[in-house]
Amino acid sequence: MKQTLLFLFLIATSLGFAQHSQDFAGNWFWESPDGQNTMELELEYESQGSIKGNHCVIFSQGENTDCKRNNGNSFTINLVKIAEGVYDGTIESAVSFTSGKIRLQYIDSEKAIRFYLKEVPPGEFYMPKEAFLVR
């Protein structure tokens, strides 16, 4: 009986943690309503309060792309935690090699991330102003 209660307690506790998880790590995807544009973010924790990652944005069914080039260990996304579930930082365009300011916010009710381009990078770039990404 004790083992059964312990087992049920562990399952309930695990489910509770999973429901409130704000894990940004992993691959996140967005597609525009018309299917013309897509975005993928690959994110990982650098430390408890910072995230790094890469992006790939495809606009106009592949006519315009803004994706990380294979150049070693560099990352196009660098973020710092500013509040619970909210990170601010920069994203570097692979087209113009300039950086814009972004915010990522975890939307718990949707199990999604809100991408918001706070400051547009100078020069040519292909990124949505706002997007809701899912796993």
N, C-alpha and C positions, 0 to 999 in steps of 0.2 A: 504494500500500500504506500509506504514511504517513497519507494522508487517511482511509482506512478504519479504521485503528487509532485515530486521533484521534476519529473519529465514534463508534466503539464506546465509547471512554473517556468521552466527553461524555454519551452515553446512560446508561451505567452510573452515572456520578457523579450525574446528574440523578435517576435512580430512587432512588439511595441517600438523597439529600436529601429527596425526596418521601415516602419511607417513614418518616422520622424527624421529619417536620414536625409542629409543634404549633401550627398556625395557628388561633387562635381567631376571626379575622375572618370575617364572613359571617353567614348565616342558619342557625340551628339549631332543630330541631323535636323535640317529644316528644308522644306520645299515650298516654293511660292504657290499660291492657290491655282495659278494657271499652268504650273509645272515647268515654266521656262527657266527658273532659277533654283539653285540648290546651295546649301552651305553645310559643311561638316567641320566640327571642332573636335580635336583630340586633346584632352586636358589631363594633366597629372599634377599632384601636389609636389611642390618643391620643399615646402615646410608646412607647418600647421596653419600659418597665416598667408601663404602665397601659393599661387598656381602658375604653371607655365604650360604652353601647348602650341599647337599649330592649327592652321585653318586651311580650308580649300573652299573657295566660292566659285561657282560656275553660273554665269549669266547668259541669257539668250541661247539656251540649249547648246552651250559649249563654245559659242563664238568668242566669249570673253571669259577668261579665267584669272583668278587671283589665288594662287596656291603656293605654299612653301616650296622653295627650291631645295634640292638635296645638297646642303652645305654644312655637313657635320652636325654638331650638337647645338646649333642655334635654334631658337624658338621664335615664332612670330607673335605669340601672345604671352604677356607678362602681367600678372594680376596680384593685388594685395587685398586682403580682407579688410573691409571698412565697417561691416556690421554682420550680424548673424545671417548667413545665406546671401551676402552681397559682396561682390569683389569689383574693384575699379582697377584700371590699368591701361595698357597700350596694345595695339595690334599693328603690325608692320605689313604694309601692302607689298606683295611680291612683284607688283607691276611697277610701282614708282619708288619702292624702297623708302617710303616715308611712313611715319607712324601717326595713327589717330588714337583718340581716347575712347575707351569702351567701358561699359558696365555689364556684368553678368549677375543676374539675380535668380536664385532658385525659387520656383513657384511650387510649393509643396502640394497644393490641391491638384495640380496638373501633372506633377512629377516631370516638370520641364524646366528649362533654363530660358530666361528672357535675355536676349542679346540686344544691347542698345548702343548705337554709335553716337557717343556724346560729342565728339569733335572729329570732323572729317579729315582724313589725311590729305596733305597738299598733293597736287598732281593727280595722275590717273589712278583709279582704284575701282574695284568691283566688290561692293559689300552692301547688304541691306541696311537701312537706317535702324530697323527694328525687326527682330525675328524671335519666334518661340521654338526652341529646339528640344527634341525628345531623343531618347536612346533608341 
